[in-house]
C-alpha cells in the first residue's frame, strides 16, 4: 500500500516538475525544476527495482549535469542575476 502511494506521489511530482521546467521563463528556476524532475525519475527507477539505473540517474544527472548547468548560468548571467 505504501509503495503505491509513493509511486503516485513521485509520478505526480514527475509530471508537475516536467511541466514547470518547460514553461518557466527564468533559466535558473527551470534548472531547479529539471533537477527535481530527474530526482523523482531516479526515485521511480529505484522503486521499480532498477537500482543501478536509478543510482546512475541520481549521481550523474542530478549531481553533475544540473550542477554544471547552474554554475554556467550563474557565471555567464551578467545583470540578470544581480
N, C-alpha and C positions, 0 to 999 in steps of 0.2 A: 504494500500500500504506500509506504513512504517513498519507494523508488518511483512509483507512478507520479506522485505529487512532485518530486524533484525533477523528473523528466518534463512534466508540464511547465514547471517554473523556468527551467533552463531553456526549453523550446520557446516559450513566450518571450524570455529575455533575448534570445537569439533573433527572433523576428523583429522585436521592438528596436534593438540596437542597430540592426542592419538598416532599417528604415531611417533611423536618426543619423547614421553615418553617411548615408547618401544625400539626405535632404538638408543637412545643416550647412549654413553658409560660412561659418568660421572653421578654418582648416584645423586648428588645434583641437577644437571640440569634436570635429569629425574624426580625428586620430584617436581621441579618447574613446569615442563610441566604437571605433574599429577595434580597439584593444578589448573592450568589453564583449564585443561580438566574438572575437577569437577566443577569449577566455571561456565563454559559455559553450562554444563549439568544442573546445578541448574537454570541458566537463562532460558534455554529452558523449563524446568518444569514450571517455573513461567509464562512464556509467553503462555504456553498451558493451563493454568488455574489451575494447581495443585500447589497452593501456599504453602500449608503445606509441601508437599514433596520437593519442591524447597528450602524452608527455612531450612528444616532439612538437606538437602544436603549441603547447604552453611555453616550452623552453625557447624554441626558435622564433616563432611568430610574435608572441606576446613579449617575450623577454628581450629579443634583439631587434626585430624589424620595426616594431612600433616605437621602441625607444630611439632608434636611429632616426626614424621619421620625425619624431617630436624635437630631437636635438637639431636636426637640419632645419626644420621650420623655425625654431627659435633663433638660430644663428643667422639665418638669411632673411628674417622677417622685416627688419627695419622699423618704421614708425608704427606698424600695426600692433606690435607687442609692447610698446612703451606706455 
